[in-house]
């Protein structure tokens, strides 16, 4: 029973990061004045997060942009995410997950997506190859192969995380999006709530924008499942828009992901507190 619960919150841990990422992908792709990904993203960037379950350290997530590559004749980004449990959790339930995404260098639509999950006794390997011109995606798993229809220039969850960082939201507004993930359909309402200074122990004070997401799973019979404020992100209030903190509630408490100290140049994503600051301030 314990291992099943651990697996649940580790899955949520990853989903809170990747599920949020795909919120903006379709609407942003249609924006006529969108910046080019190749001008915004930089190979060599590494983001490291400590993961906590109700305050208990349980692992680490690493996200990195590798060198640019050529894939099927297209210049492309190569993104990698790894998730690992720490020593304490690994005694009960070891996690060694790796997810890779290859995406078009300008628009970040998916070309190839691969995940290798190792969670306790659970294993899953999946490779998805996209045909942007035909609007199809071919899934290859141990159980077999399947080709499905997807939206034009579809984005996978990992590449969408980087696309999300390129979106500039206005405070006090919300936007609705419909998202496909793992052959399921979701409606997400994204709220840009307020600017907020957060002080994280041993990490500093960060000037952020707090973003909250309501998730609605759409089911055929119309009895949709809604999760209110299931995901909250604190994005650095600058041109980098780095998620400094990501939090989601689960039935066993909450999952918290905090940017590791020294991950990026502190001066580029944080500000010193001001005595005259009128922003909301919270401490972690």
Secondary structure, 3 states (H helix, E strand, C coil): CHHHHHHHHHHHHHHHHHHHHHHHHHHHHCCCCCCCHHHHCCCCCEEEEEEEECCEEEEEEEEEECCCEEECCEEEEEEEEEEEECHHHHHHCCEEEEEEEEEECCCCCEEEEEEEEEECCEEEEEEEEEECCCCEEEEEECCEEEEEECCCCCCCHHHHHHHHCCCCCCCCCEEEEEEEECCEEEEEEEEEEEEEEEEECCCEEEEEEEEEEEEEEECCCCCCEEEEEEEEEEEECCCCCCEEEEEEEECCEEEEEEECCCCCCHHHHCCCCCCCCCCEEEEC
